[in-house]
Amino acid sequence: MIDGLSHITFIVKDLDRMEELLTPVLEAREIYHGGDERDSKERFFDIAGLWLAIIEGEPLASESYNHVAFKIADANYDEYLMRITSLGLRIREDRPRGAGEGRSIYFYDYDNHLFELHSGTLEERLANQVS
């Protein structure tokens, strides 16, 4: 039986640069910095109780809509948008939404990974679906 999500891993070209994104934007706290003695360098972070790993390697060749979404309070939307734009990250246009579905900020990191900061819930999304 699945107990829940264990961790998320991203392959990135520059560990320091990715940490400079994770710390201010996603409020990540580094919990492990290692890999110098192994084949790959890696760092582990805690983001609201979620284990996120980054491993040094070749970045994604192109952007896609595959993404990971983190929940934020709608009242903090503008603050997060400012954090993202201050790093010069590319923001992807939000998709059309129904009223009451929450708001999202989609942005790409330096290695073509797409992140979403979303203020809605699954229940709100389902309540706004047209039958």
C-alpha positions in Angstrom: 0.0 0.0 0.0 1.3 3.5 -0.9 1.8 5.6 2.3 2.3 8.9 0.5 4.8 10.8 -1.5 8.4 10.1 -0.6 10.3 12.8 -2.5 10.7 14.7 -5.7 14.0 14.8 -7.6 15.2 17.3 -10.3 18.3 17.0 -12.4 20.0 20.4 -12.6 23.1 21.8 -14.3 24.1 24.1 -11.3 23.3 23.1 -7.8 24.1 26.5 -6.3 21.9 28.3 -8.8 19.0 26.0 -8.1 19.4 26.5 -4.4 19.3 30.2 -5.0 15.8 29.7 -6.5 14.5 27.1 -4.0 15.5 29.0 -0.8 13.7 32.4 -1.4 10.9 31.3 -3.7 9.8 28.0 -2.2 11.2 28.6 1.3 13.3 25.5 1.1 15.6 24.5 4.0 18.7 22.6 3.0 19.0 19.3 5.0 21.8 17.6 3.2 24.7 18.8 1.0 26.9 16.0 -0.4 27.9 13.7 -3.1 31.5 14.9 -3.5 32.7 11.4 -2.9 30.0 9.8 -5.1 29.3 9.8 -8.8 26.8 12.6 -8.6 26.6 15.7 -6.4 23.3 16.2 -4.7 21.5 18.3 -2.2 18.3 17.6 -0.2 15.8 20.2 0.9 12.7 20.3 3.1 9.8 22.3 1.6 6.8 22.3 4.0 7.6 18.7 5.0 8.3 17.5 1.5 11.8 16.0 0.7 13.0 17.6 -2.5 16.3 16.4 -4.0 18.5 18.1 -6.7 21.2 16.1 -8.5 23.9 17.7 -10.7 23.5 16.6 -14.3 22.3 17.5 -17.8 19.2 19.7 -17.8 16.0 19.0 -19.7 16.3 19.7 -23.4 13.0 21.7 -23.6 10.1 23.0 -21.6 6.9 21.1 -21.2 3.7 21.4 -19.1 4.8 18.5 -16.8 5.1 20.2 -13.4 4.9 20.1 -9.7 2.5 22.4 -7.8 2.9 23.8 -4.3 0.0 25.2 -2.4 0.1 28.9 -1.3 -2.5 31.2 0.4 -4.2 33.5 -2.1 -3.3 36.4 0.2 0.4 35.7 -0.6 0.1 35.5 -4.4 1.6 38.9 -5.1 4.5 38.2 -2.7 5.4 35.0 -4.5 5.1 36.6 -7.9 7.6 39.3 -6.7 10.0 36.6 -5.5 9.9 34.9 -8.9 10.2 38.0 -11.0 13.1 39.3 -8.9 15.1 36.2 -10.0 14.3 36.9 -13.6 12.6 33.5 -14.0 10.3 32.9 -17.0 6.6 32.9 -16.1 4.3 30.8 -18.2 0.8 32.2 -18.8 -1.8 30.7 -16.6 -4.5 28.5 -18.1 -8.1 29.7 -18.2 -9.9 29.0 -15.0 -13.4 29.1 -13.6 -14.3 31.5 -10.8 -13.4 30.1 -7.4 -10.7 27.7 -8.7 -7.9 29.6 -7.1 -5.0 31.3 -8.9 -1.7 29.9 -10.1 1.8 31.2 -10.9 3.6 28.9 -13.4 7.4 29.5 -13.7 10.3 27.7 -15.2 13.6 27.2 -13.4 17.0 27.4 -15.1 16.8 23.8 -16.3 13.3 23.8 -18.0 11.4 22.4 -15.0 8.0 23.9 -14.6 6.7 24.8 -11.1 3.3 26.0 -10.1 2.2 27.9 -7.0 -1.5 27.4 -6.6 -4.0 29.0 -4.2 -6.9 26.6 -4.8 -7.9 23.2 -3.6 -9.0 20.0 -5.3 -12.5 20.5 -3.8 -12.8 24.0 -5.3 -11.6 22.7 -8.7 -14.1 19.8 -8.7 -17.0 22.1 -7.6 -16.3 24.3 -10.6 -16.3 21.6 -13.3 -19.0 21.6 -15.8 -20.8 18.2 -16.1 
